[in-house]
Amino acid sequence: MALVEVEDLRVSYENPVLLGVSFEVEEGETAVLFGLNGAGKTTTVQTIAGLLKPDAGKIRLGGTDIAGRPPSKLVPMGVALVPEGRRVFPALSVANNLRLGAWVRRANGSEVDERRELVFEYFPRLSERVDQAAGTLSGGEQQMLAIGRALMSKPKLLLIDEASLGLSPALAKTVFQVVKRINDDGVTVIIVEQNVGVLPYADRVLIMEKGTLIFSGVGDEIQDANLRESYLGKAEE
Amino acid sequence: MDRLRERQGQVITAAVITLLVLVLLATGEKESLVIGVITGSAYGFLALGLVLIYKSSGVFNFAQGEFGTVAVYTLYLLHFDVPYGFALLGALGVAVLMGVVVERLVVRPLFDAPRVTLLVATAGVALLSIAVQIWFGEATARPVGRALPTLDRFTVLGVQISDQRLLLLGALAILAGLLAWFFNKTNLGLAILGSSQEPTATELMGISVKRLSTIVWALAALLGGLAGVLAVPETGGFAPGVLTVAFLIPAFTAAVLGGMTSLPGAFLGGVIVGVVEAVATSAPIFEDIPGSPGTLLVFVVLLIVLVARPQGLLGKAG
């Protein structure tokens, strides 16, 4: 059953950026959105998360049309975005970053504590930095915090924009492995990436170019050598 | 590195305060210390409001003084007919209402405009407010009674302190504690701090940044209103735009001195500005300076601090 259905999505800033994008992501899948800079990947996930309003098209979450709803409505419905550049609250401690991540769950203190323990289970490093200001963490730790903070809202759908950007290959692999664990625990994931190192963890691959979707594939199609040569080689450049 | 800079700011602040106190005691200007702390408390109230809005939206709010003036005007209109306590509450309520209205009608439509546009818009609000006060009540001074009329019950360092002045000091101390608790312990306070650092990320937590903006403006208006209803009755009367004319520049100086983003800094800056002003007004050494030696000395201190530490006493660099 599809958790996310995007249908003929059109978004523009001053000029059109998404020219009618359609795809589906099944519940429990990890989908990876590839493409060169300017392809429209970030615009796509930001529109799903409610940061941008579409000009036209539909976005359904579990059958409900959510297009154009703000994040304050979508986060309680189970949509969370880890934005490009992490955007942690630099002057707040790790603990307070996580606390703000649980804003929509704040009425239930024990649930917030449980979520925090779960985040520390995924990222033990964060539990050692609990009182440290987020702005003083390393790039990798900030990425862990950004993902952990998004998990605090108990999302059904986790969108991650450029998970591996600025990370060493080893650290990027660690992040991908944790994302796989999060997915195994029942969270549907859409990752925007330019790093093909994420492929082993993907159930579905979506490739974008100049505001359109040019490839959507699952299973063996992803491992096809022609696919790598035709599209992903370009994405890696 | 950040901690080192923070520590450096605290050391400079402690040095400035110690030096100021020692000079005042050595030169026999201890009265200026007491009077300055009291006047500076009112500047501190206004400066706290300025810093709150600056932290959350990056704007210097020229209308901050008018929240106080409108509160005083409301107190003046009400206190003849209803008990003083109710008149005070009504005055603060009107100030908060004004803050909410300004946010919804002026700030919200300009949310994505350049900050300088918003700055000019707040100046427009201040001018409009003063014009309306003149239109309704002519440009004359009006008497307004004190909350606590008993005079000069205590003497501190040779200065008799009225109950009204004690009320001002007490209110500021309580409010400083409440604000510290609010920003450190409550989810809402944390969300306001978060939105001042990363508005997009705050939105992504499911928090409405626009709703937070309304709350911040209401809170800032409450602080401005408190400055008005506690400090102005001590002077016995008020004229249109009194807080903009007499309090806004010292409060702005206090906020910059404190670091513009630091709430304790704003509080401390207010007290320093108040003391420096009081010294310049009473010390014989400044007698021959024409015009307003208080304002002159305040700006000299501000310049010295900004040259030595551009981010202010308790502000953070960058």
Chai-1 contact restraints between the chains, C-beta under 6 A:
chainA,res_idxA,chainB,res_idxB,connection_type,confidence,min_distance_angstrom,max_distance_angstrom,comment,restraint_id
A,P71,B,E203,contact,1.0,0.0,6.0,A-B,restraint_1
A,P71,B,L204,contact,1.0,0.0,6.0,A-B,restraint_2
A,P71,B,G206,contact,1.0,0.0,6.0,A-B,restraint_3
A,S72,B,G206,contact,1.0,0.0,6.0,A-B,restraint_4
A,S72,B,S208,contact,1.0,0.0,6.0,A-B,restraint_5
A,V75,B,G206,contact,1.0,0.0,6.0,A-B,restraint_6
A,L81,B,L204,contact,1.0,0.0,6.0,A-B,restraint_7
A,R87,B,E198,contact,1.0,0.0,6.0,A-B,restraint_8
A,R87,B,A201,contact,1.0,0.0,6.0,A-B,restraint_9
A,F89,B,G194,contact,1.0,0.0,6.0,A-B,restraint_10
A,F89,B,Q197,contact,1.0,0.0,6.0,A-B,restraint_11
A,F89,B,E198,contact,1.0,0.0,6.0,A-B,restraint_12
A,P90,B,Q197,contact,1.0,0.0,6.0,A-B,restraint_13
A,A91,B,Q197,contact,1.0,0.0,6.0,A-B,restraint_14
A,N96,B,L190,contact,1.0,0.0,6.0,A-B,restraint_15
A,L100,B,L190,contact,1.0,0.0,6.0,A-B,restraint_16
A,L100,B,G194,contact,1.0,0.0,6.0,A-B,restraint_17
A,L100,B,M205,contact,1.0,0.0,6.0,A-B,restraint_18
A,G101,B,M205,contact,1.0,0.0,6.0,A-B,restraint_19
A,W103,B,M205,contact,1.0,0.0,6.0,A-B,restraint_20
A,W103,B,G206,contact,1.0,0.0,6.0,A-B,restraint_21
A,W103,B,I207,contact,1.0,0.0,6.0,A-B,restraint_22
A,V104,B,G206,contact,1.0,0.0,6.0,A-B,restraint_23
A,R106,B,N187,contact,1.0,0.0,6.0,A-B,restraint_24
